[in-house]
Amino acid sequence: MNCPKCGQEMRQGFLFSTKDGAFSFADEVPGVFQNAKHAAGFVQVTPLKPNHRVRIEAYCCESCRLIQFQY
């Protein structure tokens, strides 16, 4: 896959979290005591997997410092 910014070849790999984490997206980062699922614009990117690293296939352009993935 080529980088959408510079056109160079992107390196294939995995974006991953800590052992008990999950990836989400929202309009703003919710506070520590808020349920993230109630944040405005919440999208679950990966499910929570207790005691396992959450991972998603991704492509990295080290020149542009861009990571691209599809959820």
mmCIF file of the N, C-alpha and C atoms, coordinates in Angstrom:
data_MODEL
# 
_entry.id   MODEL 
# 
loop_
_atom_site.group_PDB 
_atom_site.id 
_atom_site.type_symbol 
_atom_site.label_atom_id 
_atom_site.label_alt_id 
_atom_site.label_comp_id 
_atom_site.label_asym_id 
_atom_site.label_entity_id 
_atom_site.label_seq_id 
_atom_site.pdbx_PDB_ins_code 
_atom_site.Cartn_x 
_atom_site.Cartn_y 
_atom_site.Cartn_z 
_atom_site.occupancy 
_atom_site.B_iso_or_equiv 
_atom_site.pdbx_formal_charge 
_atom_site.auth_seq_id 
_atom_site.auth_comp_id 
_atom_site.auth_asym_id 
_atom_site.auth_atom_id 
_atom_site.pdbx_PDB_model_num 
ATOM 1   N N  . MET A 1 1  ? 0.846   -1.170  0.000  1.00 0.00 ? 1  MET A N  1 
ATOM 2   C CA . MET A 1 1  ? 0.000   0.000   0.000  1.00 0.00 ? 1  MET A CA 1 
ATOM 3   C C  . MET A 1 1  ? 0.895   1.237   0.000  1.00 0.00 ? 1  MET A C  1 
ATOM 4   N N  . ASN A 1 2  ? 0.505   2.237   -0.763 1.00 0.00 ? 2  ASN A N  1 
ATOM 5   C CA . ASN A 1 2  ? 1.269   3.474   -0.835 1.00 0.00 ? 2  ASN A CA 1 
ATOM 6   C C  . ASN A 1 2  ? 0.658   4.535   0.065  1.00 0.00 ? 2  ASN A C  1 
ATOM 7   N N  . CYS A 1 3  ? 1.510   5.377   0.628  1.00 0.00 ? 3  CYS A N  1 
ATOM 8   C CA . CYS A 1 3  ? 1.086   6.455   1.519  1.00 0.00 ? 3  CYS A CA 1 
ATOM 9   C C  . CYS A 1 3  ? 0.238   7.465   0.746  1.00 0.00 ? 3  CYS A C  1 
ATOM 10  N N  . PRO A 1 4  ? -0.926  7.852   1.295  1.00 0.00 ? 4  PRO A N  1 
ATOM 11  C CA . PRO A 1 4  ? -1.765  8.835   0.607  1.00 0.00 ? 4  PRO A CA 1 
ATOM 12  C C  . PRO A 1 4  ? -1.172  10.247  0.621  1.00 0.00 ? 4  PRO A C  1 
ATOM 13  N N  . LYS A 1 5  ? -0.175  10.501  1.490  1.00 0.00 ? 5  LYS A N  1 
ATOM 14  C CA . LYS A 1 5  ? 0.440   11.833  1.566  1.00 0.00 ? 5  LYS A CA 1 
ATOM 15  C C  . LYS A 1 5  ? 1.649   11.969  0.651  1.00 0.00 ? 5  LYS A C  1 
ATOM 16  N N  . CYS A 1 6  ? 2.578   10.994  0.703  1.00 0.00 ? 6  CYS A N  1 
ATOM 17  C CA . CYS A 1 6  ? 3.836   11.138  -0.045 1.00 0.00 ? 6  CYS A CA 1 
ATOM 18  C C  . CYS A 1 6  ? 3.994   10.135  -1.183 1.00 0.00 ? 6  CYS A C  1 
ATOM 19  N N  . GLY A 1 7  ? 3.162   9.083   -1.207 1.00 0.00 ? 7  GLY A N  1 
ATOM 20  C CA . GLY A 1 7  ? 3.207   8.103   -2.278 1.00 0.00 ? 7  GLY A CA 1 
ATOM 21  C C  . GLY A 1 7  ? 4.212   6.985   -2.088 1.00 0.00 ? 7  GLY A C  1 
ATOM 22  N N  . GLN A 1 8  ? 5.023   7.024   -1.014 1.00 0.00 ? 8  GLN A N  1 
ATOM 23  C CA . GLN A 1 8  ? 5.995   5.956   -0.767 1.00 0.00 ? 8  GLN A CA 1 
ATOM 24  C C  . GLN A 1 8  ? 5.291   4.697   -0.265 1.00 0.00 ? 8  GLN A C  1 
ATOM 25  N N  . GLU A 1 9  ? 5.980   3.571   -0.417 1.00 0.00 ? 9  GLU A N  1 
ATOM 26  C CA . GLU A 1 9  ? 5.462   2.293   0.068  1.00 0.00 ? 9  GLU A CA 1 
ATOM 27  C C  . GLU A 1 9  ? 5.343   2.332   1.591  1.00 0.00 ? 9  GLU A C  1 
ATOM 28  N N  . MET A 1 10 ? 4.202   1.870   2.113  1.00 0.00 ? 10 MET A N  1 
ATOM 29  C CA . MET A 1 10 ? 3.984   1.816   3.557  1.00 0.00 ? 10 MET A CA 1 
ATOM 30  C C  . MET A 1 10 ? 4.311   0.419   4.064  1.00 0.00 ? 10 MET A C  1 
ATOM 31  N N  . ARG A 1 11 ? 4.822   0.345   5.285  1.00 0.00 ? 11 ARG A N  1 
ATOM 32  C CA . ARG A 1 11 ? 5.186   -0.934  5.898  1.00 0.00 ? 11 ARG A CA 1 
ATOM 33  C C  . ARG A 1 11 ? 3.954   -1.541  6.561  1.00 0.00 ? 11 ARG A C  1 
ATOM 34  N N  . GLN A 1 12 ? 3.675   -2.811  6.293  1.00 0.00 ? 12 GLN A N  1 
ATOM 35  C CA . GLN A 1 12 ? 2.536   -3.507  6.879  1.00 0.00 ? 12 GLN A CA 1 
ATOM 36  C C  . GLN A 1 12 ? 2.926   -4.041  8.249  1.00 0.00 ? 12 GLN A C  1 
ATOM 37  N N  . GLY A 1 13 ? 1.995   -3.951  9.198  1.00 0.00 ? 13 GLY A N  1 
ATOM 38  C CA . GLY A 1 13 ? 2.243   -4.454  10.542 1.00 0.00 ? 13 GLY A CA 1 
ATOM 39  C C  . GLY A 1 13 ? 0.956   -4.391  11.362 1.00 0.00 ? 13 GLY A C  1 
ATOM 40  N N  . PHE A 1 14 ? 1.099   -4.154  12.662 1.00 0.00 ? 14 PHE A N  1 
ATOM 41  C CA . PHE A 1 14 ? -0.051  -4.122  13.561 1.00 0.00 ? 14 PHE A CA 1 
ATOM 42  C C  . PHE A 1 14 ? 0.038   -2.932  14.503 1.00 0.00 ? 14 PHE A C  1 
ATOM 43  N N  . LEU A 1 15 ? -1.087  -2.257  14.697 1.00 0.00 ? 15 LEU A N  1 
ATOM 44  C CA . LEU A 1 15 ? -1.246  -1.256  15.736 1.00 0.00 ? 15 LEU A CA 1 
ATOM 45  C C  . LEU A 1 15 ? -1.803  -2.025  16.923 1.00 0.00 ? 15 LEU A C  1 
ATOM 46  N N  . PHE A 1 16 ? -1.210  -1.862  18.119 1.00 0.00 ? 16 PHE A N  1 
ATOM 47  C CA . PHE A 1 16 ? -1.664  -2.659  19.257 1.00 0.00 ? 16 PHE A CA 1 
ATOM 48  C C  . PHE A 1 16 ? -1.711  -1.832  20.525 1.00 0.00 ? 16 PHE A C  1 
ATOM 49  N N  . SER A 1 17 ? -2.388  -2.361  21.521 1.00 0.00 ? 17 SER A N  1 
ATOM 50  C CA . SER A 1 17 ? -2.589  -1.652  22.783 1.00 0.00 ? 17 SER A CA 1 
ATOM 51  C C  . SER A 1 17 ? -1.909  -2.378  23.925 1.00 0.00 ? 17 SER A C  1 
ATOM 52  N N  . THR A 1 18 ? -2.107  -1.853  25.129 1.00 0.00 ? 18 THR A N  1 
ATOM 53  C CA . THR A 1 18 ? -1.656  -2.546  26.322 1.00 0.00 ? 18 THR A CA 1 
ATOM 54  C C  . THR A 1 18 ? -2.490  -3.808  26.482 1.00 0.00 ? 18 THR A C  1 
ATOM 55  N N  . LYS A 1 19 ? -2.132  -4.662  27.415 1.00 0.00 ? 19 LYS A N  1 
ATOM 56  C CA . LYS A 1 19 ? -2.821  -5.944  27.574 1.00 0.00 ? 19 LYS A CA 1 
ATOM 57  C C  . LYS A 1 19 ? -4.319  -5.827  27.819 1.00 0.00 ? 19 LYS A C  1 
ATOM 58  N N  . ASP A 1 20 ? -4.768  -4.799  28.515 1.00 0.00 ? 20 ASP A N  1 
ATOM 59  C CA . ASP A 1 20 ? -6.192  -4.707  28.844 1.00 0.00 ? 20 ASP A CA 1 
ATOM 60  C C  . ASP A 1 20 ? -6.902  -3.571  28.109 1.00 0.00 ? 20 ASP A C  1 
ATOM 61  N N  . GLY A 1 21 ? -6.294  -3.016  27.089 1.00 0.00 ? 21 GLY A N  1 
ATOM 62  C CA . GLY A 1 21 ? -6.863  -1.871  26.398 1.00 0.00 ? 21 GLY A CA 1 
ATOM 63  C C  . GLY A 1 21 ? -7.698  -2.236  25.194 1.00 0.00 ? 21 GLY A C  1 
ATOM 64  N N  . ALA A 1 22 ? -8.306  -1.230  24.624 1.00 0.00 ? 22 ALA A N  1 
ATOM 65  C CA . ALA A 1 22 ? -9.057  -1.356  23.383 1.00 0.00 ? 22 ALA A CA 1 
ATOM 66  C C  . ALA A 1 22 ? -8.967  -0.008  22.692 1.00 0.00 ? 22 ALA A C  1 
ATOM 67  N N  . PHE A 1 23 ? -9.161  0.031   21.402 1.00 0.00 ? 23 PHE A N  1 
ATOM 68  C CA . PHE A 1 23 ? -9.148  1.289   20.670 1.00 0.00 ? 23 PHE A CA 1 
ATOM 69  C C  . PHE A 1 23 ? -10.567 1.771   20.436 1.00 0.00 ? 23 PHE A C  1 
ATOM 70  N N  . SER A 1 24 ? -10.766 3.069   20.610 1.00 0.00 ? 24 SER A N  1 
ATOM 71  C CA . SER A 1 24 ? -12.052 3.714   20.363 1.00 0.00 ? 24 SER A CA 1 
ATOM 72  C C  . SER A 1 24 ? -11.777 5.053   19.707 1.00 0.00 ? 24 SER A C  1 
ATOM 73  N N  . PHE A 1 25 ? -12.831 5.672   19.189 1.00 0.00 ? 25 PHE A N  1 
ATOM 74  C CA . PHE A 1 25 ? -12.734 6.989   18.574 1.00 0.00 ? 25 PHE A CA 1 
ATOM 75  C C  . PHE A 1 25 ? -13.937 7.785   19.043 1.00 0.00 ? 25 PHE A C  1 
ATOM 76  N N  . ALA A 1 26 ? -13.760 9.070   19.310 1.00 0.00 ? 26 ALA A N  1 
ATOM 77  C CA . ALA A 1 26 ? -14.860 9.940   19.721 1.00 0.00 ? 26 ALA A CA 1 
ATOM 78  C C  . ALA A 1 26 ? -14.489 11.380  19.395 1.00 0.00 ? 26 ALA A C  1 
ATOM 79  N N  . ASP A 1 27 ? -15.457 12.277  19.513 1.00 0.00 ? 27 ASP A N  1 
ATOM 80  C CA . ASP A 1 27 ? -15.216 13.691  19.252 1.00 0.00 ? 27 ASP A CA 1 
ATOM 81  C C  . ASP A 1 27 ? -14.219 14.276  20.248 1.00 0.00 ? 27 ASP A C  1 
ATOM 82  N N  . GLU A 1 28 ? -14.271 13.823  21.504 1.00 0.00 ? 28 GLU A N  1 
ATOM 83  C CA . GLU A 1 28 ? -13.347 14.233  22.553 1.00 0.00 ? 28 GLU A CA 1 
ATOM 84  C C  . GLU A 1 28 ? -13.037 13.025  23.425 1.00 0.00 ? 28 GLU A C  1 
ATOM 85  N N  . VAL A 1 29 ? -11.895 13.052  24.101 1.00 0.00 ? 29 VAL A N  1 
ATOM 86  C CA . VAL A 1 29 ? -11.537 11.962  25.005 1.00 0.00 ? 29 VAL A CA 1 
ATOM 87  C C  . VAL A 1 29 ? -12.366 12.105  26.278 1.00 0.00 ? 29 VAL A C  1 
ATOM 88  N N  . PRO A 1 30 ? -13.142 11.072  26.651 1.00 0.00 ? 30 PRO A N  1 
ATOM 89  C CA . PRO A 1 30 ? -13.960 11.159  27.863 1.00 0.00 ? 30 PRO A CA 1 
ATOM 90  C C  . PRO A 1 30 ? -13.095 11.125  29.121 1.00 0.00 ? 30 PRO A C  1 
ATOM 91  N N  . GLY A 1 31 ? -13.647 11.663  30.200 1.00 0.00 ? 31 GLY A N  1 
ATOM 92  C CA . GLY A 1 31 ? -12.948 11.658  31.475 1.00 0.00 ? 31 GLY A CA 1 
ATOM 93  C C  . GLY A 1 31 ? -12.782 10.247  32.015 1.00 0.00 ? 31 GLY A C  1 
ATOM 94  N N  . VAL A 1 32 ? -11.907 10.106  32.985 1.00 0.00 ? 32 VAL A N  1 
ATOM 95  C CA . VAL A 1 32 ? -11.591 8.799   33.570 1.00 0.00 ? 32 VAL A CA 1 
ATOM 96  C C  . VAL A 1 32 ? -12.821 8.127   34.167 1.00 0.00 ? 32 VAL A C  1 
ATOM 97  N N  . PHE A 1 33 ? -13.719 8.897   34.746 1.00 0.00 ? 33 PHE A N  1 
ATOM 98  C CA . PHE A 1 33 ? -14.883 8.326   35.426 1.00 0.00 ? 33 PHE A CA 1 
ATOM 99  C C  . PHE A 1 33 ? -16.127 8.259   34.538 1.00 0.00 ? 33 PHE A C  1 
ATOM 100 N N  . GLN A 1 34 ? -16.006 8.612   33.261 1.00 0.00 ? 34 GLN A N  1 
ATOM 101 C CA . GLN A 1 34 ? -17.116 8.547   32.324 1.00 0.00 ? 34 GLN A CA 1 
ATOM 102 C C  . GLN A 1 34 ? -17.082 7.227   31.561 1.00 0.00 ? 34 GLN A C  1 
ATOM 103 N N  . ASN A 1 35 ? -18.252 6.723   31.221 1.00 0.00 ? 35 ASN A N  1 
ATOM 104 C CA . ASN A 1 35 ? -18.330 5.545   30.363 1.00 0.00 ? 35 ASN A CA 1 
ATOM 105 C C  . ASN A 1 35 ? -18.048 6.014   28.938 1.00 0.00 ? 35 ASN A C  1 
ATOM 106 N N  . ALA A 1 36 ? -16.965 5.527   28.346 1.00 0.00 ? 36 ALA A N  1 
ATOM 107 C CA . ALA A 1 36 ? -16.537 5.979   27.018 1.00 0.00 ? 36 ALA A CA 1 
ATOM 108 C C  . ALA A 1 36 ? -17.614 5.768   25.961 1.00 0.00 ? 36 ALA A C  1 
ATOM 109 N N  . LYS A 1 37 ? -18.449 4.744   26.127 1.00 0.00 ? 37 LYS A N  1 
ATOM 110 C CA . LYS A 1 37 ? -19.489 4.459   25.130 1.00 0.00 ? 37 LYS A CA 1 
ATOM 111 C C  . LYS A 1 37 ? -20.524 5.571   25.039 1.00 0.00 ? 37 LYS A C  1 
ATOM 112 N N  . HIS A 1 38 ? -20.570 6.455   26.047 1.00 0.00 ? 38 HIS A N  1 
ATOM 113 C CA . HIS A 1 38 ? -21.533 7.558   26.043 1.00 0.00 ? 38 HIS A CA 1 
ATOM 114 C C  . HIS A 1 38 ? -20.929 8.860   25.510 1.00 0.00 ? 38 HIS A C  1 
ATOM 115 N N  . ALA A 1 39 ? -19.683 8.841   25.078 1.00 0.00 ? 39 ALA A N  1 
ATOM 116 C CA . ALA A 1 39 ? -19.031 10.029  24.534 1.00 0.00 ? 39 ALA A CA 1 
ATOM 117 C C  . ALA A 1 39 ? -19.633 10.368  23.172 1.00 0.00 ? 39 ALA A C  1 
ATOM 118 N N  . ALA A 1 40 ? -19.725 11.650  22.879 1.00 0.00 ? 40 ALA A N  1 
ATOM 119 C CA . ALA A 1 40 ? -20.269 12.102  21.591 1.00 0.00 ? 40 ALA A CA 1 
ATOM 120 C C  . ALA A 1 40 ? -19.417 11.563  20.447 1.00 0.00 ? 40 ALA A C  1 
ATOM 121 N N  . GLY A 1 41 ? -20.051 10.957  19.470 1.00 0.00 ? 41 GLY A N  1 
ATOM 122 C CA . GLY A 1 41 ? -19.348 10.436  18.299 1.00 0.00 ? 41 GLY A CA 1 
ATOM 123 C C  . GLY A 1 41 ? -18.579 9.154   18.543 1.00 0.00 ? 41 GLY A C  1 
ATOM 124 N N  . PHE A 1 42 ? -18.917 8.400   19.594 1.00 0.00 ? 42 PHE A N  1 
ATOM 125 C CA . PHE A 1 42 ? -18.179 7.179   19.951 1.00 0.00 ? 42 PHE A CA 1 
ATOM 126 C C  . PHE A 1 42 ? -18.265 6.128   18.846 1.00 0.00 ? 42 PHE A C  1 
ATOM 127 N N  . VAL A 1 43 ? -17.111 5.550   18.507 1.00 0.00 ? 43 VAL A N  1 
ATOM 128 C CA . VAL A 1 43 ? -17.012 4.424   17.573 1.00 0.00 ? 43 VAL A CA 1 
ATOM 129 C C  . VAL A 1 43 ? -16.075 3.408   18.208 1.00 0.00 ? 43 VAL A C  1 
ATOM 130 N N  . GLN A 1 44 ? -16.519 2.172   18.350 1.00 0.00 ? 44 GLN A N  1 
ATOM 131 C CA . GLN A 1 44 ? -15.659 1.104   18.863 1.00 0.00 ? 44 GLN A CA 1 
ATOM 132 C C  . GLN A 1 44 ? -14.824 0.591   17.704 1.00 0.00 ? 44 GLN A C  1 
ATOM 133 N N  . VAL A 1 45 ? -13.510 0.755   17.792 1.00 0.00 ? 45 VAL A N  1 
ATOM 134 C CA . VAL A 1 45 ? -12.605 0.313   16.739 1.00 0.00 ? 45 VAL A CA 1 
ATOM 135 C C  . VAL A 1 45 ? -12.233 -1.153  16.942 1.00 0.00 ? 45 VAL A C  1 
ATOM 136 N N  . THR A 1 46 ? -11.894 -1.518  18.184 1.00 0.00 ? 46 THR A N  1 
ATOM 137 C CA . THR A 1 46 ? -11.596 -2.901  18.531 1.00 0.00 ? 46 THR A CA 1 
ATOM 138 C C  . THR A 1 46 ? -12.300 -3.246  19.832 1.00 0.00 ? 46 THR A C  1 
ATOM 139 N N  . PRO A 1 47 ? -12.676 -4.498  20.029 1.00 0.00 ? 47 PRO A N  1 
ATOM 140 C CA . PRO A 1 47 ? -13.298 -4.896  21.292 1.00 0.00 ? 47 PRO A CA 1 
ATOM 141 C C  . PRO A 1 47 ? -12.252 -5.038  22.394 1.00 0.00 ? 47 PRO A C  1 
ATOM 142 N N  . LEU A 1 48 ? -12.691 -4.952  23.623 1.00 0.00 ? 48 LEU A N  1 
ATOM 143 C CA . LEU A 1 48 ? -11.827 -5.174  24.776 1.00 0.00 ? 48 LEU A CA 1 
ATOM 144 C C  . LEU A 1 48 ? -11.548 -6.669  24.895 1.00 0.00 ? 48 LEU A C  1 
ATOM 145 N N  . LYS A 1 49 ? -10.290 -7.031  25.088 1.00 0.00 ? 49 LYS A N  1 
ATOM 146 C CA . LYS A 1 49 ? -9.897  -8.428  25.271 1.00 0.00 ? 49 LYS A CA 1 
ATOM 147 C C  . LYS A 1 49 ? -9.063  -8.515  26.541 1.00 0.00 ? 49 LYS A C  1 
ATOM 148 N N  . PRO A 1 50 ? -9.700  -8.707  27.703 1.00 0.00 ? 50 PRO A N  1 
ATOM 149 C CA . PRO A 1 50 ? -8.937  -8.758  28.954 1.00 0.00 ? 50 PRO A CA 1 
ATOM 150 C C  . PRO A 1 50 ? -7.803  -9.774  28.888 1.00 0.00 ? 50 PRO A C  1 
ATOM 151 N N  . ASN A 1 51 ? -6.650  -9.367  29.381 1.00 0.00 ? 51 ASN A N  1 
ATOM 152 C CA . ASN A 1 51 ? -5.436  -10.189 29.437 1.00 0.00 ? 51 ASN A CA 1 
ATOM 153 C C  . ASN A 1 51 ? -4.863  -10.559 28.071 1.00 0.00 ? 51 ASN A C  1 
ATOM 154 N N  . HIS A 1 52 ? -5.236  -9.838  27.038 1.00 0.00 ? 52 HIS A N  1 
ATOM 155 C CA . HIS A 1 52 ? -4.682  -10.042 25.702 1.00 0.00 ? 52 HIS A CA 1 
ATOM 156 C C  . HIS A 1 52 ? -4.400  -8.678  25.075 1.00 0.00 ? 52 HIS A C  1 
ATOM 157 N N  . ARG A 1 53 ? -3.422  -8.618  24.233 1.00 0.00 ? 53 ARG A N  1 
ATOM 158 C CA . ARG A 1 53 ? -3.162  -7.375  23.510 1.00 0.00 ? 53 ARG A CA 1 
ATOM 159 C C  . ARG A 1 53 ? -4.177  -7.239  22.374 1.00 0.00 ? 53 ARG A C  1 
ATOM 160 N N  . VAL A 1 54 ? -4.826  -6.092  22.324 1.00 0.00 ? 54 VAL A N  1 
ATOM 161 C CA . VAL A 1 54 ? -5.733  -5.791  21.220 1.00 0.00 ? 54 VAL A CA 1 
ATOM 162 C C  . VAL A 1 54 ? -4.865  -5.353  20.052 1.00 0.00 ? 54 VAL A C  1 
ATOM 163 N N  . ARG A 1 55 ? -5.165  -5.843  18.861 1.00 0.00 ? 55 ARG A N  1 
ATOM 164 C CA . ARG A 1 55 ? -4.362  -5.483  17.694 1.00 0.00 ? 55 ARG A CA 1 
ATOM 165 C C  . ARG A 1 55 ? -5.266  -5.313  16.479 1.00 0.00 ? 55 ARG A C  1 
ATOM 166 N N  . ILE A 1 56 ? -4.776  -4.526  15.538 1.00 0.00 ? 56 ILE A N  1 
ATOM 167 C CA . ILE A 1 56 ? -5.481  -4.316  14.286 1.00 0.00 ? 56 ILE A CA 1 
ATOM 168 C C  . ILE A 1 56 ? -4.420  -4.159  13.197 1.00 0.00 ? 56 ILE A C  1 
ATOM 169 N N  . GLU A 1 57 ? -4.629  -4.804  12.056 1.00 0.00 ? 57 GLU A N  1 
ATOM 170 C CA . GLU A 1 57 ? -3.680  -4.699  10.953 1.00 0.00 ? 57 GLU A CA 1 
ATOM 171 C C  . GLU A 1 57 ? -3.597  -3.251  10.499 1.00 0.00 ? 57 GLU A C  1 
ATOM 172 N N  . ALA A 1 58 ? -2.387  -2.777  10.251 1.00 0.00 ? 58 ALA A N  1 
ATOM 173 C CA . ALA A 1 58 ? -2.200  -1.376  9.885  1.00 0.00 ? 58 ALA A CA 1 
ATOM 174 C C  . ALA A 1 58 ? -1.005  -1.226  8.950  1.00 0.00 ? 58 ALA A C  1 
ATOM 175 N N  . TYR A 1 59 ? -0.896  -0.063  8.340  1.00 0.00 ? 59 TYR A N  1 
ATOM 176 C CA . TYR A 1 59 ? 0.210   0.288   7.463  1.00 0.00 ? 59 TYR A CA 1 
ATOM 177 C C  . TYR A 1 59 ? 0.837   1.571   8.000  1.00 0.00 ? 59 TYR A C  1 
ATOM 178 N N  . CYS A 1 60 ? 2.174   1.622   8.004  1.00 0.00 ? 60 CYS A N  1 
ATOM 179 C CA . CYS A 1 60 ? 2.896   2.741   8.589  1.00 0.00 ? 60 CYS A CA 1 
ATOM 180 C C  . CYS A 1 60 ? 3.817   3.391   7.557  1.00 0.00 ? 60 CYS A C  1 
ATOM 181 N N  . CYS A 1 61 ? 3.719   4.711   7.421  1.00 0.00 ? 61 CYS A N  1 
ATOM 182 C CA . CYS A 1 61 ? 4.668   5.482   6.620  1.00 0.00 ? 61 CYS A CA 1 
ATOM 183 C C  . CYS A 1 61 ? 5.561   6.216   7.618  1.00 0.00 ? 61 CYS A C  1 
ATOM 184 N N  . GLU A 1 62 ? 6.798   5.779   7.732  1.00 0.00 ? 62 GLU A N  1 
ATOM 185 C CA . GLU A 1 62 ? 7.705   6.389   8.695  1.00 0.00 ? 62 GLU A CA 1 
ATOM 186 C C  . GLU A 1 62 ? 8.143   7.781   8.260  1.00 0.00 ? 62 GLU A C  1 
ATOM 187 N N  . SER A 1 63 ? 8.087   8.089   6.970  1.00 0.00 ? 63 SER A N  1 
ATOM 188 C CA . SER A 1 63 ? 8.458   9.421   6.491  1.00 0.00 ? 63 SER A CA 1 
ATOM 189 C C  . SER A 1 63 ? 7.431   10.469  6.926  1.00 0.00 ? 63 SER A C  1 
ATOM 190 N N  . CYS A 1 64 ? 6.157   10.151  6.751  1.00 0.00 ? 64 CYS A N  1 
ATOM 191 C CA . CYS A 1 64 ? 5.083   11.091  7.095  1.00 0.00 ? 64 CYS A CA 1 
ATOM 192 C C  . CYS A 1 64 ? 4.563   10.915  8.522  1.00 0.00 ? 64 CYS A C  1 
ATOM 193 N N  . ARG A 1 65 ? 4.999   9.818   9.175  1.00 0.00 ? 65 ARG A N  1 
ATOM 194 C CA . ARG A 1 65 ? 4.513   9.470   10.509 1.00 0.00 ? 65 ARG A CA 1 
ATOM 195 C C  . ARG A 1 65 ? 2.994   9.277   10.488 1.00 0.00 ? 65 ARG A C  1 
ATOM 196 N N  . LEU A 1 66 ? 2.530   8.563   9.471  1.00 0.00 ? 66 LEU A N  1 
ATOM 197 C CA . LEU A 1 66 ? 1.115   8.292   9.270  1.00 0.00 ? 66 LEU A CA 1 
ATOM 198 C C  . LEU A 1 66 ? 0.864   6.799   9.424  1.00 0.00 ? 66 LEU A C  1 
ATOM 199 N N  . ILE A 1 67 ? -0.167  6.452   10.175 1.00 0.00 ? 67 ILE A N  1 
ATOM 200 C CA . ILE A 1 67 ? -0.590  5.065   10.299 1.00 0.00 ? 67 ILE A CA 1 
ATOM 201 C C  . ILE A 1 67 ? -2.007  4.981   9.755  1.00 0.00 ? 67 ILE A C  1 
ATOM 202 N N  . GLN A 1 68 ? -2.238  4.009   8.891  1.00 0.00 ? 68 GLN A N  1 
ATOM 203 C CA . GLN A 1 68 ? -3.538  3.846   8.256  1.00 0.00 ? 68 GLN A CA 1 
ATOM 204 C C  . GLN A 1 68 ? -4.064  2.449   8.552  1.00 0.00 ? 68 GLN A C  1 
ATOM 205 N N  . PHE A 1 69 ? -5.341  2.353   8.941  1.00 0.00 ? 69 PHE A N  1 
ATOM 206 C CA . PHE A 1 69 ? -5.954  1.062   9.205  1.00 0.00 ? 69 PHE A CA 1 
ATOM 207 C C  . PHE A 1 69 ? -7.438  1.131   8.893  1.00 0.00 ? 69 PHE A C  1 
ATOM 208 N N  . GLN A 1 70 ? -8.027  -0.036  8.722  1.00 0.00 ? 70 GLN A N  1 
ATOM 209 C CA . GLN A 1 70 ? -9.462  -0.137  8.475  1.00 0.00 ? 70 GLN A CA 1 
ATOM 210 C C  . GLN A 1 70 ? -10.059 -0.966  9.595  1.00 0.00 ? 70 GLN A C  1 
ATOM 211 N N  . TYR A 1 71 ? -11.142 -0.486  10.190 1.00 0.00 ? 71 TYR A N  1 
ATOM 212 C CA . TYR A 1 71 ? -11.774 -1.234  11.279 1.00 0.00 ? 71 TYR A CA 1 
ATOM 213 C C  . TYR A 1 71 ? -13.072 -1.852  10.817 1.00 0.00 ? 71 TYR A C  1 
# 
